[in-house]
Amino acid sequence: MSFLSKLFSRASQTTVTLLDWMGIRAQSTEDVTDDTLTKAYVLNPWVYACVRRIAETAASCPLKVQTQVRADEWEDTPGVELDKLLLWTNASQDLYMLLEETISWLVLDGNAYWLPLRSGTAGPVSGLQVFPATQVDPRTKRDGSGVEWELTVGLAS
């Protein structure tokens, strides 16, 4: 069990006077495991506030695409396809929202994934959308030549 799982389990047993005064009761988190941790962070207001602050701060930083020229030297590469995608990420999110959600997943799960959006099955990538890290299972290809990802799509029952 990870440190955060233990923290959530203990947090549910502690009464916070201010939250009680506001009429907010902590939910039981006895069933919090490493697998359900990313959903459980909303139960602990301090963890939620920290993740939110980190994500908002990181998303507000200027973003630029660079190419590595030498081991210790990078140069800006404007006009590349990724640069164009970041100008318009998708119909429901702007760049700030995409980065905020991406950073939140990185902080909570250690991984974040972007799903490339296409206008057809083989068309060019026309947008990006964050795909929940809990619904992605990276696996080594059967032939050992690299990594493939299995995506779980739909609502969990």
C-alpha positions in Angstrom: 0.0 0.0 0.0 1.4 3.4 -1.0 2.0 6.3 1.3 -1.0 8.2 -0.1 -3.3 5.2 0.4 -2.3 5.1 4.0 -2.8 8.8 4.3 -6.4 8.5 2.9 -7.2 5.6 5.3 -6.0 7.7 8.3 -7.7 10.8 7.1 -11.1 9.2 7.1 -10.7 8.4 10.8 -9.8 12.0 11.8 -12.5 14.6 12.4 -11.8 18.1 11.1 -13.7 20.6 13.2 -14.0 23.2 10.4 -15.4 20.7 7.9 -17.9 19.4 10.6 -18.9 23.0 11.2 -19.5 23.5 7.4 -21.6 20.3 7.4 -19.2 18.2 5.4 -18.6 14.7 6.7 -15.6 12.7 5.6 -16.5 9.5 3.8 -15.2 6.2 4.8 -12.1 5.2 2.9 -11.4 1.8 4.4 -11.6 0.4 0.9 -8.9 2.7 -0.6 -6.3 0.8 -2.4 -3.5 1.8 -4.8 -6.0 1.0 -7.7 -8.7 3.3 -6.4 -6.4 6.0 -5.2 -6.9 8.5 -8.0 -10.6 8.7 -7.2 -10.0 8.9 -3.4 -7.9 12.1 -3.5 -11.1 14.2 -3.5 -11.9 12.8 -0.1 -8.9 14.6 1.4 -9.2 18.3 0.9 -5.5 19.0 1.5 -4.4 16.5 -1.2 -7.0 17.8 -3.5 -5.9 21.4 -2.9 -2.2 20.5 -3.5 -2.9 18.6 -6.7 -5.1 21.4 -8.0 -2.5 24.1 -7.2 0.3 22.1 -8.9 -1.8 21.5 -12.0 -3.0 25.1 -12.3 0.5 26.5 -11.8 2.1 24.1 -14.3 -0.7 24.7 -16.9 -0.2 28.5 -16.7 3.5 28.3 -17.7 4.4 29.2 -21.3 4.9 26.1 -23.4 7.2 25.8 -26.4 8.3 23.0 -28.6 12.0 22.4 -28.9 14.3 20.0 -30.6 17.5 18.7 -29.1 20.5 19.8 -31.2 23.3 18.5 -29.0 23.4 16.7 -25.6 23.1 20.0 -23.8 21.6 22.3 -26.4 18.0 22.8 -27.5 16.4 25.1 -30.1 12.9 26.3 -30.6 11.0 24.6 -33.5 7.9 26.6 -34.2 5.5 25.5 -36.9 5.8 21.7 -36.2 2.6 19.6 -36.1 2.6 19.4 -32.3 2.8 23.2 -32.1 -0.3 23.5 -34.4 -2.2 20.8 -32.3 -1.6 22.8 -29.2 -3.2 25.9 -30.7 -6.5 24.0 -30.9 -6.5 20.9 -28.7 -10.2 19.7 -29.0 -13.7 21.0 -29.0 -14.2 20.9 -25.3 -10.8 22.0 -23.9 -8.3 24.7 -24.6 -4.6 24.2 -24.0 -4.7 25.4 -20.4 -7.4 22.8 -19.6 -5.6 20.0 -21.4 -2.4 20.7 -19.5 -4.2 21.1 -16.2 -5.8 17.7 -16.6 -2.5 16.1 -17.9 -0.5 17.4 -14.9 -3.2 16.2 -12.5 -2.9 12.7 -13.8 0.9 12.9 -13.7 0.8 13.9 -10.0 -1.9 11.4 -9.0 -1.0 8.4 -11.1 2.6 9.0 -12.3 1.4 8.7 -15.9 -0.7 10.8 -18.3 -1.9 10.0 -21.8 -3.1 12.0 -24.7 -5.5 10.4 -27.1 -4.9 11.6 -30.7 -8.2 12.7 -32.3 -8.6 12.0 -36.0 -11.4 12.9 -38.5 -11.3 9.3 -39.8 -9.5 6.0 -39.1 -6.4 7.0 -41.1 -6.7 10.7 -41.2 -4.1 13.2 -39.8 -4.3 14.0 -36.1 -6.6 17.0 -35.7 -6.7 17.3 -31.9 -5.6 15.9 -28.5 -7.6 14.7 -25.5 -6.5 13.5 -22.1 -7.2 9.8 -21.6 -7.6 8.8 -18.0 -4.5 7.0 -16.8 -6.5 4.4 -14.9 -8.0 3.3 -18.3 -4.6 2.7 -20.0 -2.6 -0.5 -19.6 0.9 -0.3 -21.2 2.2 -3.7 -22.1 5.3 -5.1 -23.9 4.5 -6.3 -27.4 4.4 -10.0 -27.8 7.5 -10.0 -30.0 9.3 -7.8 -27.5 9.8 -5.0 -30.0 8.3 -2.2 -28.0 5.3 -1.1 -26.0 1.6 -1.2 -26.9 -1.3 0.3 -24.9 -4.6 -1.4 -24.1 -7.4 1.2 -23.6 -10.5 0.6 -21.6 -13.3 2.7 -23.0 -16.8 3.1 -21.4 -18.2 3.4 -18.0 -17.1 1.1 -15.2 -20.0 -0.8 -13.6 
